[in-house]
Amino acid sequence: MSEARLRYFAAARQALGISEECLSGANGLAGLIEHLSARSPAIAQLLSRCSFLVDGRRREPDRTPLPDGAVVDVLPPFAGG
């Protein structure tokens, strides 16, 4: 079972109330997002607008596996850029 370290930035950090956490057992990036979205409708809505970096590279959720020990950055849209 793989484990990923998630780092939340800006509005994602505020919505989740934490800056990072480790999660195990997600089936790829899409599964990880599904797991997080189940926490609340507000979090699901926010995550639908976020970008995701896996080990420093932008990835699309639908086709991205998560290697064991992956670092996933959750980046909400930023104003002005």
Wavefront OBJ file of the C-alpha trace (Angstrom):
o trace
v 0.000 0.000 0.000
v 1.529 3.309 -1.059
v 1.666 6.470 0.990
v 1.687 10.030 -0.335
v 2.599 13.283 1.390
v 0.139 16.044 0.532
v 1.021 19.715 0.826
v -1.783 22.273 0.710
v -1.328 25.885 -0.345
v -3.385 29.086 0.016
v -7.166 28.436 -0.131
v -6.620 24.660 -0.033
v -4.729 24.993 3.235
v -7.471 27.224 4.628
v -10.310 24.922 3.531
v -8.658 21.795 4.916
v -7.323 23.486 8.045
v -3.866 21.922 7.671
v -0.762 22.580 5.614
v 0.169 18.950 4.994
v -0.699 15.355 5.777
v 0.172 11.809 4.745
v -2.433 9.489 3.255
v -2.194 5.803 2.397
v -3.989 3.586 -0.023
v -5.255 6.050 -2.645
v -5.662 4.554 -6.096
v -3.743 7.155 -8.080
v -4.201 10.903 -8.016
v -7.887 10.628 -8.976
v -8.522 8.312 -6.018
v -6.715 10.673 -3.696
v -8.855 13.612 -4.867
v -11.999 11.500 -4.461
v -10.972 10.622 -0.900
v -10.349 14.279 -0.021
v -13.558 15.429 -1.725
v -15.601 13.131 0.501
v -14.702 15.318 3.488
v -17.146 18.054 2.484
v -18.894 19.600 -0.526
v -16.851 22.805 -0.098
v -13.583 20.860 -0.298
v -14.843 18.943 -3.350
v -15.701 22.206 -5.094
v -12.302 23.716 -4.288
v -10.393 20.628 -5.452
v -12.240 20.676 -8.773
v -10.466 23.981 -9.512
v -7.011 23.040 -8.208
v -3.852 22.067 -10.032
v -1.771 19.165 -8.780
v 1.950 18.573 -8.806
v 3.261 15.058 -8.188
v 6.924 15.105 -7.234
v 7.241 18.594 -8.711
v 5.536 17.906 -12.060
v 2.051 19.071 -13.030
v -0.231 16.087 -13.478
v -3.793 15.443 -14.571
v -5.785 13.434 -12.026
v -7.367 10.939 -14.410
v -4.177 9.170 -15.499
v -1.656 9.692 -12.762
v -0.486 6.826 -10.552
v 1.041 7.702 -7.204
v 4.384 6.084 -6.479
v 5.081 5.201 -2.872
v 6.392 8.263 -1.062
v 5.082 10.734 -3.674
v 4.783 14.390 -2.710
v 1.540 15.904 -3.992
v 1.166 19.686 -4.003
v -2.421 20.952 -4.083
v -2.472 24.382 -5.701
v -5.710 26.389 -5.875
v -6.060 29.126 -8.481
v -4.070 32.183 -7.480
v -5.353 35.725 -8.005
v -3.446 37.861 -10.442
v -1.653 35.138 -12.264
l 1 2 3 4 5 6 7 8 9 10 11 12 13 14 15 16 17 18 19 20 21 22 23 24 25 26 27 28 29 30 31 32 33 34 35 36 37 38 39 40 41 42 43 44 45 46 47 48 49 50 51 52 53 54 55 56 57 58 59 60 61 62 63 64 65 66 67 68 69 70 71 72 73 74 75 76 77 78 79 80 81
